[in-house]
Amino acid sequence: MRIVIAGGHGKIALLLAPVLTANGHEVAALIRNPEHADEVRVTGAEPVLCDLEHAATDELADVVEGCDAATFAAGAGQGSGVERKYTVDLGGSVRLAETAERTGVRRFLQISTMGAGASPAPGSDEVWAAYIDAKTEAENDLRSRALDWTILRPGRLVDAPGTGLVTLAPPPVERGEVPRADVAAVLAGLLPAAHTFELTLELVSGSDPISQAIAQLAE
């Protein structure tokens, strides 16, 4: 498969790309900063300079067309304000999803977050509240589209080594943390899993091997 990853220089994408390329897939990793190209190449992915927020519609279509799947792994990141939560976490996902529809790319994986789909806790910081709202709206947009989508809501992300052991299920899952490496491994496993089409899944560290956790979703 040829897979386009939005947010190609993000921490999860840099872990996902080598898993995919090791499995024989081609990866086009979207980056905004050309200085990140070498770091992306090390993963085996092809860096593609394309600013998801500002690229012309035809430019984005040229990048996505011919791919077999799209993964939205972009995010405004720490230190960003309310506005960019909506332009990246929501707007970026919408743009990639609508481009996938236009170009016939049916498989779509979206990284969301635990907490999406519900109102932020009273008294939440305005940036956090905007982040949760943006992720919720991005999920809602994706569910409305004629795509083979899967939404993955990880718990609190940590940079510890992956364990390969997770809890993966439709919500609600008890809150917890999960290494980014395990998120990447789960995404790679979900990619060909047709029984996960049109599912929203939550992910934390647990006791199930990743392949088993994905397989049992068909039960």
C-alpha positions in Angstrom: 0.0 0.0 0.0 1.0 3.6 -0.4 0.0 5.6 2.7 0.0 9.4 3.2 0.6 10.6 6.7 -0.4 14.1 7.7 1.8 15.4 10.5 4.8 13.4 9.1 7.3 14.9 11.5 5.2 14.4 14.6 6.3 11.9 17.3 3.8 9.3 16.4 4.3 9.6 12.7 8.1 9.2 13.1 7.4 5.9 14.9 4.7 4.7 12.5 6.6 5.2 9.3 9.3 2.7 9.9 6.8 0.1 11.0 4.9 0.6 7.8 7.9 0.6 5.5 9.3 -2.5 7.3 6.0 -4.2 6.3 6.6 -3.3 2.6 4.4 -0.2 2.4 5.3 3.1 0.8 4.8 6.2 3.0 4.4 9.8 1.9 5.0 11.9 5.0 3.6 15.5 4.8 5.9 18.1 6.4 5.8 21.9 6.6 9.5 22.5 7.3 12.0 21.4 4.7 14.6 21.1 7.4 12.7 18.0 8.7 13.1 16.1 5.5 16.3 14.2 6.5 14.8 13.1 9.8 11.7 11.7 7.9 13.9 9.9 5.3 15.6 8.0 8.1 12.3 6.3 8.8 12.0 5.1 5.2 9.3 7.5 4.4 9.3 10.0 1.5 9.1 13.5 2.9 6.5 15.6 1.0 6.6 19.4 1.5 2.9 20.3 1.9 1.4 22.6 4.5 -2.0 21.0 5.3 -3.4 24.3 6.6 -2.5 26.4 3.6 -1.9 24.2 0.6 -4.1 24.8 -2.5 -6.8 22.2 -2.9 -5.3 20.9 -6.1 -1.8 20.7 -4.5 -3.2 18.6 -1.7 -5.1 16.4 -4.2 -1.9 15.8 -6.2 -0.3 14.5 -3.0 -3.1 12.2 -1.9 -4.1 10.9 -5.3 -2.8 7.4 -6.0 -2.5 6.5 -2.3 -4.3 3.6 -0.8 -4.8 5.0 2.7 -4.5 8.3 4.6 -3.6 8.8 8.3 -4.3 12.0 10.1 -1.5 12.3 12.7 -1.2 16.1 12.7 -1.7 18.4 15.6 -1.1 22.0 16.6 1.0 20.8 19.5 2.0 22.2 22.8 2.2 25.9 23.1 -0.4 26.5 20.4 -3.4 28.6 21.0 -7.1 28.2 20.5 -7.1 29.3 16.9 -4.6 26.6 15.7 -6.5 23.9 17.5 -9.3 24.6 15.1 -7.2 25.2 12.0 -5.0 22.1 12.5 -6.7 19.5 14.7 -10.1 20.2 13.1 -9.4 21.9 9.8 -6.5 19.7 8.9 -8.4 16.5 9.4 -11.4 17.9 7.4 -9.1 18.9 4.5 -7.4 15.5 4.4 -10.7 13.6 4.6 -12.4 15.6 1.9 -9.4 15.2 -0.3 -9.4 11.5 0.3 -13.0 11.4 -0.8 -12.3 13.4 -3.9 -9.4 11.3 -5.0 -10.9 7.9 -4.2 -8.7 7.0 -1.2 -11.2 5.1 1.0 -9.1 4.0 4.0 -8.7 6.7 6.6 -7.2 6.5 10.1 -7.7 9.4 12.4 -5.8 10.0 15.7 -8.1 11.7 18.1 -7.9 11.7 21.9 -9.6 10.2 24.9 -12.0 12.9 26.1 -13.3 13.7 22.6 -17.0 13.2 22.2 -17.8 14.8 25.6 -17.8 18.3 27.0 -14.5 19.4 28.7 -14.6 19.3 32.5 -15.9 22.5 34.1 -13.1 25.0 34.7 -10.9 23.5 31.9 -8.3 25.7 30.4 -9.6 27.4 27.3 -6.9 25.9 25.1 -7.7 22.4 26.3 -11.4 23.0 25.9 -10.8 24.1 22.3 -8.6 21.0 21.7 -11.3 18.7 22.9 -14.0 20.5 20.9 -11.8 20.5 17.7 -11.1 16.7 18.1 -14.8 16.1 18.6 -15.8 18.0 15.6 -13.1 16.3 13.5 -14.5 12.9 14.5 -18.1 14.0 13.6 -16.9 15.2 10.2 -15.2 12.0 9.5 -18.2 9.9 10.5 -20.3 11.8 7.9 -18.0 10.8 5.0 -18.1 7.8 2.6 -14.8 6.5 3.8 -13.5 3.3 5.5 -12.6 5.2 8.6 -11.3 4.2 12.0 -10.9 6.7 14.8 -8.3 6.0 17.5 -8.4 7.8 20.8 -5.2 7.2 22.7 -4.9 8.0 26.4 -2.2 10.2 27.8 0.8 9.9 25.5 4.2 9.1 26.9 7.6 8.6 25.3 8.5 5.3 27.1 9.4 2.3 25.0 6.4 0.3 23.7 5.3 -2.7 25.6 3.2 -4.3 22.9 0.4 -4.8 25.5 -2.7 -2.7 25.3 -6.4 -2.3 26.1 -8.2 -1.4 22.8 -12.0 -1.2 22.7 -14.9 1.0 21.8 -15.5 3.7 24.5 -15.7 4.0 27.4 -12.2 2.7 28.3 -10.8 3.6 31.7 -8.4 6.5 31.4 -4.7 5.7 31.4 -1.4 6.4 29.5 0.1 4.7 26.5 3.5 4.9 24.9 3.5 6.6 21.5 5.3 3.5 20.1 2.3 1.3 21.0 0.0 3.9 19.4 2.1 3.6 16.2 2.0 -0.2 16.3 -1.8 -0.2 16.8 -2.3 2.1 13.8 -0.2 -0.2 11.6 -2.3 -3.1 12.7 -5.5 -1.3 12.2 -4.7 -0.3 8.7 -5.7 -3.5 6.9 -8.3 -4.6 9.5 -11.6 -4.3 7.6 -13.5 -5.3 10.7 -12.5 -2.0 12.3 -14.1 0.2 9.6 -16.5 2.7 11.1 -15.3 2.1 14.7 -14.2 4.6 17.3 -11.7 3.0 19.6 -9.9 4.0 22.8 -6.4 2.9 23.6 -4.4 2.6 26.8 -1.7 0.3 28.0 -3.1 -3.0 29.1 -2.6 -6.8 29.0 -3.5 -7.8 25.5 -0.9 -8.2 22.8 -1.7 -5.7 20.0 -2.5 -8.3 17.4 -4.9 -10.1 19.7 -6.5 -6.8 20.8 -7.2 -5.9 17.2 -8.4 -9.4 16.2 -10.9 -9.6 19.1 -12.7 -6.5 17.9 -14.2 -8.7 15.3 -15.9 -10.9 17.9 
